[in-house]
């Protein structure tokens, strides 16, 4: 499954939002942490939808 993610870079890290899943967003201090948190956030949001 492919899901579009919008990633924003700020001075103190990154944050991302998933437009297809309202309210699904996360952040991380590094890009690697952001990706890990993003997988968990998407999984959690999809579980709530079911």
N, CA, C and O atoms as a DFTB+ gen file, in Angstrom:
200 C
 N C O
     1  1       0.847      -1.166       0.000
     2  2       0.000       0.000       0.000
     3  2       0.895       1.232       0.000
     4  3       1.857       1.314       0.764
     5  1       0.570       2.188      -0.863
     6  2       1.308       3.444      -0.908
     7  2       0.436       4.543      -0.313
     8  3      -0.743       4.668      -0.646
     9  1       1.030       5.327       0.564
    10  2       0.325       6.432       1.200
    11  2       1.188       7.677       1.061
    12  3       2.372       7.652       1.395
    13  1       0.609       8.758       0.575
    14  2       1.336      10.014       0.422
    15  2       1.567      10.646       1.790
    16  3       0.655      10.737       2.612
    17  1       2.789      11.074       2.012
    18  2       3.181      11.704       3.263
    19  2       3.844      13.035       2.933
    20  3       4.637      13.118       1.995
    21  1       3.530      14.060       3.688
    22  2       4.176      15.360       3.522
    23  2       5.114      15.555       4.707
    24  3       4.686      15.550       5.861
    25  1       6.411      15.728       4.402
    26  2       7.427      15.873       5.438
    27  2       7.899      17.321       5.480
    28  3       8.197      17.926       4.450
    29  1       7.961      17.859       6.688
    30  2       8.404      19.235       6.913
    31  2       9.675      19.200       7.750
    32  3       9.757      18.474       8.740
    33  1      10.670      19.993       7.344
    34  2      11.898      20.086       8.117
    35  2      11.911      21.416       8.855
    36  3      11.622      22.464       8.278
    37  1      12.248      21.359      10.137
    38  2      12.348      22.558      10.957
    39  2      13.727      22.598      11.601
    40  3      14.516      21.666      11.441
    41  1      14.016      23.650      12.315
    42  2      15.335      23.789      12.943
    43  2      15.648      22.663      13.921
    44  3      16.795      22.225      14.012
    45  1      14.638      22.188      14.655
    46  2      14.879      21.197      15.689
    47  2      14.417      19.790      15.315
    48  3      14.256      18.947      16.198
    49  1      14.205      19.522      14.048
    50  2      13.808      18.182      13.623
    51  2      12.849      18.185      12.455
    52  3      12.867      19.085      11.615
    53  1      12.017      17.171      12.416
    54  2      11.078      16.967      11.321
    55  2       9.693      16.677      11.871
    56  3       9.535      16.205      12.997
    57  1       8.692      16.973      11.047
    58  2       7.344      16.507      11.352
    59  2       6.687      16.152      10.038
    60  3       7.053      16.675       8.986
    61  1       5.707      15.253      10.105
    62  2       5.061      14.764       8.891
    63  2       3.566      14.624       9.120
    64  3       3.100      14.406      10.238
    65  1       2.830      14.757       8.022
    66  2       1.379      14.583       8.053
    67  2       0.975      13.663       6.908
    68  3       1.662      13.565       5.891
    69  1      -0.150      12.997       7.100
    70  2      -0.671      12.067       6.100
    71  2      -2.028      12.611       5.652
    72  3      -3.026      12.410       6.343
    73  1      -2.081      13.295       4.511
    74  2      -3.328      13.928       4.079
    75  2      -4.513      12.976       3.928
    76  3      -5.654      13.383       4.142
    77  1      -4.269      11.732       3.569
    78  2      -5.354      10.770       3.352
    79  2      -5.969      10.272       4.661
    80  3      -7.049       9.681       4.655
    81  1      -5.283      10.511       5.781
    82  2      -5.776      10.051       7.080
    83  2      -5.879      11.273       7.989
    84  3      -4.881      11.668       8.593
    85  1      -7.050      11.876       8.101
    86  2      -7.207      13.084       8.912
    87  2      -6.708      12.890      10.345
    88  3      -7.049      11.915      11.014
    89  1      -5.898      13.839      10.794
    90  2      -5.378      13.800      12.147
    91  2      -4.130      12.954      12.326
    92  3      -3.591      12.879      13.431
    93  1      -3.663      12.321      11.271
    94  2      -2.483      11.461      11.367
    95  2      -1.233      12.291      11.093
    96  3      -0.983      12.708       9.962
    97  1      -0.456      12.522      12.145
    98  2       0.776      13.302      12.045
    99  2       1.731      12.817      13.127
   100  3       1.313      12.210      14.113
   101  1       3.019      13.091      12.935
   102  2       4.021      12.710      13.916
   103  2       5.244      13.581      13.739
   104  3       5.305      14.393      12.815
   105  1       6.224      13.417      14.623
   106  2       7.451      14.204      14.551
   107  2       8.637      13.353      14.966
   108  3       8.472      12.265      15.519
   109  1       9.835      13.858      14.696
   110  2      11.056      13.180      15.116
   111  2      12.220      14.138      15.117
   112  3      12.247      15.098      14.347
   113  1      13.185      13.878      15.984
   114  2      14.374      14.731      16.061
   115  2      15.291      14.521      14.862
   116  3      15.989      15.446      14.448
   117  1      15.294      13.316      14.303
   118  2      16.078      13.008      13.111
   119  2      15.143      12.429      12.052
   120  3      14.008      12.057      12.352
   121  1      15.625      12.355      10.820
   122  2      14.806      11.802       9.748
   123  2      14.510      10.329      10.009
   124  3      13.401       9.863       9.745
   125  1      15.496       9.591      10.525
   126  2      15.304       8.174      10.823
   127  2      14.241       7.984      11.901
   128  3      13.401       7.090      11.799
   129  1      14.279       8.831      12.938
   130  2      13.271       8.753      13.998
   131  2      11.891       9.101      13.444
   132  3      10.892       8.477      13.804
   133  1      11.846      10.094      12.574
   134  2      10.571      10.467      11.952
   135  2       9.977       9.287      11.193
   136  3       8.786       9.007      11.331
   137  1      10.774       8.596      10.401
   138  2      10.268       7.455       9.631
   139  2       9.728       6.356      10.542
   140  3       8.672       5.785      10.273
   141  1      10.449       6.062      11.611
   142  2       9.983       5.046      12.549
   143  2       8.659       5.474      13.178
   144  3       7.725       4.677      13.265
   145  1       8.580       6.721      13.613
   146  2       7.347       7.233      14.218
   147  2       6.206       7.274      13.207
   148  3       5.044       7.075      13.563
   149  1       6.539       7.532      11.959
   150  2       5.526       7.615      10.907
   151  2       4.866       6.262      10.669
   152  3       3.645       6.180      10.528
   153  1       5.669       5.201      10.623
   154  2       5.104       3.860      10.468
   155  2       4.150       3.541      11.621
   156  3       3.062       3.003      11.411
   157  1       4.571       3.878      12.835
   158  2       3.727       3.617      14.008
   159  2       2.454       4.459      13.988
   160  3       1.379       3.972      14.339
   161  1       2.574       5.721      13.578
   162  2       1.397       6.607      13.538
   163  2       0.394       6.132      12.496
   164  3      -0.807       6.105      12.766
   165  1       0.863       5.759      11.319
   166  2      -0.033       5.282      10.269
   167  2      -0.721       3.993      10.709
   168  3      -1.928       3.837      10.526
   169  1       0.038       3.079      11.281
   170  2      -0.542       1.823      11.755
   171  2      -1.612       2.093      12.816
   172  3      -2.693       1.506      12.777
   173  1      -1.310       2.973      13.752
   174  2      -2.260       3.294      14.809
   175  2      -3.528       3.953      14.269
   176  3      -4.635       3.620      14.692
   177  1      -3.361       4.877      13.344
   178  2      -4.517       5.553      12.763
   179  2      -5.397       4.577      11.985
   180  3      -6.623       4.644      12.064
   181  1      -4.776       3.680      11.240
   182  2      -5.546       2.706      10.463
   183  2      -6.263       1.713      11.371
   184  3      -7.372       1.281      11.053
   185  1      -5.654       1.345      12.490
   186  2      -6.314       0.439      13.429
   187  2      -7.548       1.086      14.031
   188  3      -8.546       0.407      14.271
   189  1      -7.497       2.382      14.279
   190  2      -8.644       3.097      14.840
   191  2      -9.796       3.149      13.830
   192  3     -10.965       3.102      14.211
   193  1      -9.458       3.246      12.557
   194  2     -10.474       3.321      11.507
   195  2     -11.245       2.015      11.363
   196  3     -12.401       2.029      10.940
   197  1     -10.626       0.886      11.706
   198  2     -11.277      -0.432      11.517
   199  2     -12.175      -0.770      12.658
   200  3     -12.796      -1.833      12.661
